[in-house]
């Protein structure tokens, strides 16, 4: 789920197939030299209310660890952007005051932009960052290379399958919605969005699509037009005046329904096209997959488990399950590598995924789930605790695979 001012743009069109990175806690100790013998380059980042201070503005290609500390009073984020300042190479979110988080990047030579976002709003505080050519070979080889190749191939196939199913489901949803078959559209809403939520972090990497398809009303910037799934959700589950800021909800006209639903379908077609493009396959790397797993669980923690994602339909548990599904698929693809390099982490992740999935199963109802509003405070807390328990070991996945 994007914020209104999210720093994003298409990743699949990157000429150099920029790598993604992981939001990784407890990363191995890093050496500022960045040499193969010394380990990854370590760069300190001090994110305050009015500054984004890096200990250095350049690093050699290879493994780079940004050690981000929030010295401000507001929650912050740190981004590594492509040279155009739009496309996200990697990010670490939700860094509370006084908290430190590590961001692990497998960096290729090139010019980038580093950005801190105190308060998680606006364009952030930016500066140029350069990755020089170290001459080091950063592509894995041997058995490890074969395992990662198998993981990336499988994940590309998974993303393509989910985008295809999303397109089929969206077409059926749009047909029902624009024909005034609201009950049918409501029945299709959550089950169709499952396919979006399973690959949400991939969709976010195509930055221009995510805000137009999945922006919540609460995240709208002043003067920004609201489009996408949640606009149609609100129209199908019309709120009371009390739930709508004290104002009576005005339904969309037939013309507006056709317009907004058509835009959603067109964006979905574009998403499917981009995930099937040859360029997209070049962006899927081990750190992309690891990032996706952690990013999907972050989506659960910041939106689904709080009930803020589907505020009108209350179908948050469908989204919750889908995010977990996507994270599990991403992890399972890399599991052979983790078993080889850190078997204890693999065992921990297996157990915690199973625990969270089992807990979600207790809230199933028919082919779906109970509404979020039917959960008690204790049940929400239980789910939140299980998410937190999985989040910590999952935050170490990318470091375990690429460092």
C-alpha positions in Angstrom: 0.0 0.0 0.0 1.7 3.2 -1.1 1.9 6.5 0.6 0.8 9.5 -1.4 4.3 10.8 -1.8 6.1 7.5 -2.3 9.4 7.8 -4.1 8.8 5.4 -6.9 9.0 4.8 -10.7 9.2 1.9 -13.1 12.0 -0.6 -12.2 11.6 -2.9 -15.2 12.8 -0.3 -17.6 16.2 0.1 -15.9 18.9 0.0 -18.5 21.4 -1.5 -16.1 19.0 -3.8 -14.3 19.6 -2.1 -11.0 19.6 -4.6 -8.0 17.2 -4.4 -5.1 18.2 -4.6 -1.5 16.9 -5.8 1.8 15.9 -4.1 5.0 18.2 -6.2 7.1 18.7 -6.1 10.8 21.7 -7.7 12.5 23.8 -7.7 9.3 27.3 -9.1 9.6 30.1 -6.6 10.5 31.1 -4.6 7.5 34.4 -3.2 6.4 34.6 0.3 5.0 37.2 -0.8 2.5 34.5 -2.7 0.6 37.0 -5.2 -0.7 36.2 -8.8 -1.2 38.7 -9.7 1.6 37.4 -7.1 4.0 33.7 -7.8 3.3 30.9 -5.3 2.5 31.4 -1.6 2.5 29.8 0.0 5.6 28.2 3.5 5.3 26.7 5.3 8.3 23.6 7.3 7.7 22.4 9.9 10.2 18.8 10.7 9.5 17.6 13.7 11.5 14.8 16.2 11.2 16.7 18.3 8.7 19.6 16.3 7.4 20.6 13.0 5.8 24.3 12.7 6.6 26.2 9.8 5.0 29.7 9.0 6.2 30.8 8.8 2.6 29.0 9.5 -0.7 30.7 6.8 -2.7 31.4 3.0 -2.4 32.9 0.3 -4.6 30.6 -2.1 -6.4 29.6 -5.2 -4.5 27.9 -5.6 -1.2 27.2 -2.3 0.6 25.6 -2.0 4.0 23.9 1.4 4.8 23.7 1.6 8.6 20.8 4.0 9.1 20.2 5.7 12.5 17.3 7.9 13.2 18.4 10.8 15.4 15.3 12.8 14.8 11.9 12.9 16.6 9.8 11.4 13.8 9.7 8.0 12.2 12.0 8.1 9.1 12.8 6.1 6.0 16.0 5.7 3.9 16.0 5.2 0.1 18.6 4.4 -2.5 17.2 5.7 -5.8 18.3 5.4 -9.4 20.1 8.3 -11.0 16.8 9.9 -12.1 15.8 10.2 -8.5 12.6 8.4 -9.1 13.1 4.7 -9.4 13.6 2.8 -6.1 16.7 0.6 -6.0 16.1 -0.2 -2.3 14.6 1.2 0.9 14.3 0.7 4.6 11.1 1.9 6.2 9.5 2.7 9.6 12.7 3.6 11.5 11.6 5.0 14.8 13.4 7.7 16.8 16.6 6.4 18.3 16.4 3.2 16.2 19.0 1.9 13.8 18.3 -0.4 10.8 20.7 -1.8 8.2 20.0 -1.8 4.5 22.0 -4.4 2.4 22.5 -3.7 -1.3 24.3 -5.6 -3.9 25.4 -2.5 -5.8 26.4 -2.2 -9.4 28.6 0.7 -10.7 26.6 3.8 -11.4 25.2 7.1 -10.1 22.4 7.0 -7.5 20.5 9.3 -5.1 20.4 8.7 -1.4 17.3 10.1 0.4 16.0 10.3 4.0 12.4 11.0 4.6 11.8 12.2 8.2 8.1 11.9 9.0 7.8 9.6 5.9 6.4 12.5 3.8 7.5 14.6 1.0 10.4 14.0 -1.4 13.0 13.6 1.3 16.4 15.1 2.0 18.6 14.0 -0.9 22.2 13.8 -2.1 24.1 12.1 -4.9 25.8 8.7 -4.3 28.3 7.0 -6.5 29.2 3.4 -6.9 32.6 2.9 -8.5 33.6 -0.2 -10.4 35.6 -2.4 -8.0 36.3 -5.0 -10.6 34.8 -7.6 -8.2 32.6 -10.3 -9.6 29.3 -10.0 -7.7 27.4 -12.7 -9.6 27.3 -16.0 -7.6 28.7 -19.1 -9.2 28.9 -22.9 -8.6 26.2 -24.6 -6.6 25.2 -21.3 -5.0 24.8 -19.8 -8.4 22.6 -22.7 -9.5 20.4 -22.4 -6.5 19.9 -18.7 -7.0 19.2 -19.1 -10.7 16.5 -21.7 -9.8 15.0 -19.3 -7.3 14.9 -16.4 -9.6 13.5 -18.4 -12.5 10.7 -19.8 -10.2 9.9 -16.4 -8.8 9.6 -14.8 -12.2 7.1 -17.5 -13.1 5.2 -16.9 -9.9 4.9 -13.2 -10.6 3.8 -13.8 -14.1 1.1 -16.2 -13.0 -0.2 -13.9 -10.3 -0.3 -10.9 -12.7 -2.2 -13.0 -15.2 -4.8 -14.1 -12.6 -5.1 -10.5 -11.4 -5.9 -9.4 -14.9 -8.5 -12.1 -15.3 -10.1 -11.3 -12.0 -10.0 -7.6 -12.5 -11.8 -7.9 -15.9 -14.6 -9.9 -14.2 -14.8 -7.4 -11.3 -14.9 -4.4 -13.7 -17.6 -6.0 -15.8 -19.8 -6.5 -12.8 -19.1 -3.1 -11.3 -19.8 -1.1 -14.5 -22.9 -3.2 -15.1 -24.3 -2.2 -11.7 -24.0 -5.7 -10.4 -22.8 -4.5 -7.0 -23.3 -7.8 -5.1 -21.3 -9.7 -7.7 -18.6 -7.0 -7.6 -18.4 -7.1 -3.8 -18.0 -10.9 -4.0 -15.1 -10.6 -6.4 -13.3 -7.8 -4.7 -11.3 -9.6 -2.0 -10.6 -12.8 -4.0 -9.2 -10.7 -6.9 -7.1 -8.5 -4.8 -5.3 -11.6 -3.4 -3.3 -11.7 -6.6 -2.3 -8.1 -6.2 -1.3 -8.5 -2.6 0.9 -11.6 -3.3 3.1 -9.5 -5.6 2.5 -6.1 -4.0 6.2 -5.3 -3.6 6.8 -6.1 -7.3 4.0 -3.8 -8.3 5.4 -1.1 -6.1 8.7 -1.3 -8.0 6.8 0.0 -11.0 6.2 3.2 -9.0 3.7 4.9 -11.4 1.3 2.0 -11.2 1.1 1.4 -7.4 -0.2 4.9 -6.4 -2.9 4.9 -9.2 -4.0 1.3 -8.4 -3.8 0.9 -4.6 -3.7 4.3 -2.9 -5.8 4.7 0.2 -8.0 7.8 0.8 -6.1 8.6 4.0 -2.8 8.8 2.1 -4.0 11.3 -0.5 -1.8 14.4 -0.9 -3.6 17.7 -1.2 -4.9 18.2 -4.7 -4.1 14.6 -5.7 -6.7 12.6 -7.7 -7.8 9.4 -6.1 -8.1 6.4 -8.3 -7.8 2.6 -8.0 -9.2 -0.2 -6.0 -9.9 1.6 -2.8 -12.0 4.3 -4.5 -14.2 1.6 -5.9 -14.2 -0.2 -2.6 -15.6 2.9 -0.9 -18.3 3.2 -3.6 -19.3 -0.5 -3.1 -19.3 -0.2 0.7 -20.7 3.3 1.0 -19.8 4.7 4.5 -22.2 6.4 6.9 -21.8 10.2 7.4 -20.1 9.4 10.7 -17.5 7.3 8.9 -17.1 9.8 6.1 -15.9 12.9 8.0 -19.5 13.9 8.9 -20.5 14.2 5.3 -23.1 12.1 3.4 -21.3 9.9 0.9 -22.1 10.7 -2.7 -22.0 7.6 -5.0 -20.1 7.7 -8.2 -22.2 8.3 -11.3 -22.4 5.7 -14.0 -19.9 7.7 -16.1 -17.5 7.9 -13.2 -17.8 4.2 -12.5 -16.9 3.5 -16.2 -14.0 5.9 -16.1 -12.4 4.8 -12.9 -13.0 1.1 -13.4 -11.5 1.5 -17.0 -8.4 3.1 -15.6 -8.0 0.3 -13.1 -8.3 -2.3 -15.8 -5.8 -0.4 -18.0 -3.3 -0.2 -15.2 -3.7 -3.9 -14.6 -3.1 -4.7 -18.3 0.1 -2.5 -18.0 1.3 -4.4 -14.9 0.8 -7.7 -16.7 2.6 -6.4 -19.7 5.6 -5.2 -17.7 6.0 -8.4 -15.7 6.1 -10.4 -18.9 8.7 -8.1 -20.5 12.2 -9.4 -21.0 13.6 -6.5 -19.1 11.7 -7.4 -16.0 13.4 -10.8 -15.7 16.8 -9.1 -15.6 15.7 -7.2 -12.4 14.9 -10.3 -10.4 17.9 -11.1 -8.2 18.4 -12.8 -4.9 18.2 -9.5 -3.0 15.1 -8.5 -5.0 13.4 -11.7 -3.8 14.6 -11.3 -0.2 13.5 -7.7 -0.2 10.1 -8.8 -1.4 9.6 -11.2 1.4 10.4 -8.7 4.1 8.6 -5.9 2.3 5.4 -8.0 2.1 5.5 -8.7 5.8 6.1 -5.0 6.5 2.9 -4.4 4.5 1.1 -6.7 6.9 2.5 -4.9 10.0 1.7 -1.4 8.8 -1.7 -1.9 7.2 -3.4 -5.3 7.3 -3.0 -6.2 10.9 -4.2 -2.7 11.9 -7.3 -2.9 9.7 -6.3 0.3 7.8 -6.0 -1.2 4.3 -9.6 -2.2 3.6 -11.3 0.4 5.8 -14.6 0.1 4.0 -15.0 -3.6 3.1 -13.0 -4.8 6.2 -11.5 -7.6 4.1 -8.0 -7.1 5.5 -7.5 -10.7 6.4 -7.6 -11.7 2.7 -4.8 -9.2 2.1 -3.0 -10.4 5.2 -3.0 -14.0 3.9 -1.9 -12.9 0.4 1.0 -10.9 1.7 2.1 -13.9 3.8 1.6 -16.2 0.8 3.9 -14.0 -1.3 6.5 -13.7 1.4 6.5 -17.5 1.9 6.9 -18.2 -1.8 9.9 -15.7 -1.9 11.5 -17.4 1.1 10.9 -20.9 -0.1 12.7 -20.1 -3.4 15.8 -19.1 -1.5 15.4 -21.7 1.2 18.1 -24.1 -0.2 20.6 -21.3 0.0 19.7 -20.4 3.5 19.8 -24.1 4.6 23.4 -24.2 3.3 24.6 -20.9 4.7 22.5 -20.5 7.9 20.5 -23.7 8.8 19.4 -22.3 12.1 17.8 -19.3 10.4 16.0 -21.6 7.9 14.6 -23.7 10.8 13.4 -20.5 12.6 11.8 -19.1 9.5 10.0 -22.5 8.7 8.6 -22.6 12.2 7.5 -18.9 12.4 5.8 -19.0 8.9 3.9 -22.2 10.0 2.8 -20.5 13.2 1.5 -17.4 11.5 -0.2 -19.4 8.8 -1.9 -21.6 11.3 -3.1 -18.6 13.3 -4.6 -17.1 10.2 -6.4 -20.4 9.5 -8.3 -20.1 12.7 -10.0 -17.0 11.3 -11.2 -18.6 8.0 -14.8 -18.6 7.1 -16.0 -20.5 4.0 -13.6 -19.7 1.1 -12.3 -16.6 2.8 -12.0 -15.1 6.3 -14.1 -13.3 8.9 -14.2 -9.5 8.5 -11.6 -7.5 10.4 -14.3 -5.9 12.5 -15.2 -9.4 13.8 -11.8 -9.8 15.5 -11.4 -9.1 19.1 -8.6 -6.9 20.5 -6.9 -10.0 21.8 -7.1 -11.7 18.5 -5.6 -8.7 16.7 -2.8 -8.6 19.3 -2.1 -12.3 18.8 -1.8 -11.8 15.0 0.4 -8.8 15.6 2.7 -10.7 17.9 3.1 -13.5 15.4 3.9 -11.0 12.6 6.6 -9.4 14.8 8.0 -12.8 15.6 8.4 -13.6 11.9 9.7 -10.2 11.0 12.9 -10.4 12.9 14.4 -13.5 11.3 12.9 -12.6 7.9 14.8 -9.3 8.2 18.0 -11.4 8.1 17.1 -13.4 5.0 18.8 -11.2 2.4 22.0 -10.9 4.3 22.1 -14.6 4.8 21.8 -15.2 1.1 24.0 -12.5 -0.4 26.7 -11.7 2.2 
